[in-house]
Amino acid sequence: MSKTYTLEEIKKMKGKTDIDFFNKTTEKDIMEQSISDPDTPYLTEDEIKEFTTPEERKKNDGKGD
């Protein structure tokens, strides 16, 4: 069972984020990290274009994709 925290407890918690590392990370670094992560699918531009918004899906419901 997970622990429940109050808002005050959360406000007092210290983050573990390395702010310096975060600020120095480039878009290229992020891309390289995501490509090397086996749990993250690397999608092509064509695959990304297939994504739709919930509004688009609602509009197309029942119209046969």
C-alpha positions as CSV (number, residue, x, y, z in Angstrom):
1,M,0.0,0.0,0.0
2,S,1.3,3.4,-0.9
3,K,1.8,6.2,1.6
4,T,-0.5,9.3,1.5
5,Y,1.1,12.7,1.9
6,T,-0.4,16.0,3.0
7,L,0.1,19.1,1.0
8,E,2.4,20.5,3.8
9,E,4.5,17.3,3.7
10,I,4.9,17.6,-0.1
11,K,5.9,21.3,0.2
12,K,8.7,20.4,2.6
13,M,10.1,17.6,0.4
14,K,13.4,18.2,-1.4
15,G,13.6,17.3,-5.0
16,K,16.3,15.0,-6.4
17,T,16.5,16.7,-9.8
18,D,20.0,17.8,-10.8
19,I,19.1,21.3,-11.9
20,D,22.5,22.0,-13.4
21,F,22.3,18.8,-15.5
22,F,18.7,19.6,-16.5
23,N,19.6,23.1,-17.6
24,K,22.6,21.9,-19.7
25,T,20.7,19.2,-21.5
26,T,20.2,20.0,-25.1
27,E,17.5,18.8,-27.6
28,K,20.2,16.6,-29.1
29,D,20.9,15.0,-25.7
30,I,17.2,14.3,-25.2
31,M,16.9,12.7,-28.6
32,E,19.9,10.5,-28.1
33,Q,18.7,9.5,-24.6
34,S,15.2,8.6,-26.0
35,I,16.6,6.6,-28.9
36,S,18.9,4.6,-26.6
37,D,16.1,3.8,-24.2
38,P,14.7,0.4,-25.1
39,D,11.4,1.2,-23.3
40,T,10.7,4.3,-25.4
41,P,9.5,3.6,-29.0
42,Y,11.2,5.7,-31.6
43,L,8.5,6.9,-33.9
44,T,9.0,8.1,-37.5
45,E,7.5,11.4,-38.7
46,D,4.9,9.4,-40.6
47,E,3.9,7.4,-37.4
48,I,3.6,10.7,-35.4
49,K,1.3,12.1,-38.1
50,E,-1.1,9.2,-37.4
51,F,-1.8,10.4,-33.9
52,T,-5.1,12.2,-33.4
53,T,-6.6,14.3,-30.6
54,P,-9.6,13.2,-28.6
55,E,-11.6,15.8,-30.4
56,E,-10.6,14.4,-33.8
57,R,-11.5,10.8,-32.6
58,K,-14.9,12.0,-31.3
59,K,-15.6,13.7,-34.6
60,N,-14.7,10.6,-36.6
61,D,-16.6,8.1,-34.4
62,G,-18.8,5.9,-36.5
63,K,-17.5,7.2,-39.8
64,G,-15.2,4.2,-40.4
65,D,-11.5,4.9,-40.3
